[in-house]
């Protein structure tokens, strides 16, 4: 029994030692990102020499669209400020030492393309004027809007259904754009199953 305990303790020590060595090596030279540099589109390879990481500032939000400024094709860029003691080396071999105040590169973040359709306006129209089809006219569905107008919201049933669908953000603008919703407000993310997502292995904490 004592021999078995000795073996398990020594095995645990070996595992801890290997983990410590790997962690030390990983923190000494860890490749950061192949990212666009600030000066002249220079590509930088950041090497961490400490446990420090880069710091990303919150994106600047456009008041009209409630999305990050310069959002194009569902992508915007946020400035990255490498922490002190981080060295970036370009392909020419030139080193740049950061102090934590300079922009190292820009990190791409996901954003939504909007086209002027407000979520609050759509919900208000559906609640108060849905029986006249105002919500469907606003979202770009004139045929359904006219049908609701002529049938008084399908005798109220269609108005109720549309109100639920618009409130849950299931029905959106006809052009495929997203609603304008407060950037830090309540947004729904639609989950869909495709061949890629179905086959992707699930990782649990």
C-alpha positions in Angstrom: 0.0 0.0 0.0 2.8 2.4 0.9 4.6 1.6 -2.4 1.5 2.4 -4.3 1.1 5.7 -2.5 4.7 6.5 -3.2 4.3 5.9 -6.9 1.1 8.1 -7.1 2.9 10.9 -5.2 5.9 10.8 -7.5 3.7 10.7 -10.6 1.8 13.7 -9.4 5.1 15.6 -8.7 6.3 14.7 -12.2 3.1 16.0 -13.8 3.3 19.2 -11.8 6.9 19.7 -12.8 6.2 19.1 -16.5 3.2 21.5 -16.3 5.4 24.2 -14.6 8.1 23.8 -17.3 5.6 24.1 -20.1 3.9 27.1 -18.5 7.3 28.8 -18.1 8.3 28.2 -21.7 4.9 29.3 -22.9 4.9 32.5 -21.0 8.5 33.3 -22.2 7.8 33.1 -25.9 4.1 33.1 -26.8 3.1 34.2 -30.3 0.4 36.8 -30.0 -1.2 37.5 -33.4 -0.4 38.2 -36.9 -2.0 41.6 -36.9 -1.9 44.8 -38.8 0.5 47.3 -37.3 -0.1 51.0 -36.9 2.6 52.4 -39.1 2.2 51.9 -42.8 0.3 48.6 -42.5 3.3 46.8 -41.1 2.7 43.3 -40.0 3.9 42.7 -36.4 4.6 39.5 -34.6 4.2 40.1 -30.8 6.2 38.0 -28.4 5.3 38.0 -24.8 8.2 37.9 -22.4 6.1 38.1 -19.2 2.6 37.2 -18.1 1.3 40.5 -19.4 -1.3 40.6 -22.1 -2.7 43.2 -24.4 -5.5 45.5 -23.4 -8.4 46.3 -25.7 -10.3 49.5 -25.3 -14.1 49.5 -25.7 -15.1 50.3 -29.3 -16.3 53.8 -30.1 -20.1 53.5 -30.7 -21.9 55.5 -33.4 -24.9 57.2 -31.9 -27.0 56.8 -35.0 -26.4 53.1 -35.7 -25.5 52.0 -32.1 -22.7 49.9 -33.7 -18.9 50.4 -33.6 -17.6 53.2 -35.8 -16.5 52.0 -39.3 -18.4 48.8 -39.1 -18.1 47.2 -42.6 -19.1 43.7 -43.7 -19.9 42.8 -40.0 -16.4 43.7 -38.9 -15.0 46.6 -37.0 -11.5 47.1 -35.5 -10.5 48.0 -31.9 -7.2 49.4 -30.8 -4.9 47.0 -28.9 -2.5 48.5 -26.3 0.2 45.9 -25.4 1.2 46.0 -21.8 4.6 47.1 -20.6 7.5 44.7 -21.3 5.9 43.4 -24.5 8.2 43.3 -27.5 7.0 43.3 -31.1 9.3 42.2 -33.9 8.6 42.7 -37.5 9.9 40.6 -40.4 12.9 42.8 -40.8 14.1 41.9 -37.4 13.4 45.4 -35.8 12.2 45.3 -32.2 9.6 47.7 -30.7 9.4 47.9 -27.0 5.9 48.9 -25.7 5.2 50.9 -22.5 1.5 50.3 -22.4 0.5 53.6 -24.1 1.1 52.9 -27.7 -1.3 51.1 -30.1 0.2 47.8 -31.1 -2.4 46.7 -33.6 -6.1 46.6 -34.3 -8.2 43.6 -33.3 -11.2 42.7 -35.5 -14.5 42.4 -33.7 -17.9 41.4 -34.9 -20.6 44.0 -35.5 -24.0 44.1 -37.2 -25.0 45.9 -40.4 -28.0 48.2 -39.9 -30.0 50.3 -42.3 -32.0 52.8 -40.3 -34.7 50.5 -38.8 -35.2 51.1 -35.1 -36.3 48.2 -32.9 -38.1 50.6 -30.5 -40.1 52.2 -33.4 -41.0 48.8 -34.8 -42.3 47.5 -31.5 -44.3 50.7 -30.8 -45.9 50.6 -34.3 -46.8 47.0 -33.8 -48.3 47.6 -30.4 -50.4 50.7 -31.2 -50.9 50.6 -34.9 -50.4 47.0 -35.8 -54.1 46.6 -36.6 -53.5 49.1 -39.5 -50.4 47.3 -40.7 -48.1 50.2 -39.9 -45.4 47.8 -38.5 -45.2 45.9 -41.8 -45.2 49.0 -43.8 -42.3 50.3 -41.7 -40.3 47.1 -42.0 -40.7 47.0 -45.8 -43.5 44.5 -46.3 -46.2 46.6 -48.1 -48.3 43.7 -49.3 -48.7 42.3 -45.8 -49.2 45.8 -44.4 -52.0 46.4 -46.9 -53.6 43.0 -46.1 -53.5 43.8 -42.4 -55.0 47.3 -43.1 -57.9 45.8 -45.1 -58.7 43.0 -42.6 -58.1 45.2 -39.4 -55.1 43.1 -38.5 -56.7 39.8 -39.4 -59.4 40.6 -36.8 -56.7 41.3 -34.2 -55.1 37.9 -34.4 -52.5 38.9 -36.9 -51.6 42.0 -35.0 -51.0 40.0 -31.8 -48.8 37.4 -33.7 -46.8 40.2 -35.4 -46.3 42.0 -32.1 -44.8 38.8 -30.6 -42.6 38.1 -33.6 -41.3 41.6 -33.8 -40.7 41.8 -30.0 -38.7 38.6 -30.1 -36.7 40.0 -33.1 -37.8 37.0 -35.2 -39.3 39.3 -37.9 -36.8 42.0 -39.0 -36.4 44.5 -41.8 -37.1 43.1 -45.3 -33.7 44.0 -46.6 -32.0 41.6 -44.2 -30.4 44.2 -42.1 -30.5 44.3 -38.3 -32.5 46.5 -36.0 -30.9 49.5 -34.4 -30.7 48.5 -30.8 -28.7 50.1 -28.0 -25.2 48.6 -28.2 -25.3 47.6 -24.5 -29.0 46.8 -24.6 -30.9 43.5 -24.8 -30.1 41.7 -28.1 -31.1 38.3 -29.1 -28.6 36.0 -30.8 -30.1 33.4 -33.2 -28.6 30.0 -32.9 -28.8 27.7 -36.0 -27.6 24.2 -36.6 -25.6 23.5 -39.8 -23.3 20.8 -40.9 -20.3 22.7 -39.3 -22.0 23.5 -36.0 -23.5 20.0 -35.7 -20.3 18.2 -36.2 -18.2 20.6 -34.0 -17.3 18.8 -30.8 -18.8 20.3 -27.7 -16.4 21.6 -25.0 -17.7 21.7 -21.5 -16.0 23.5 -18.6 
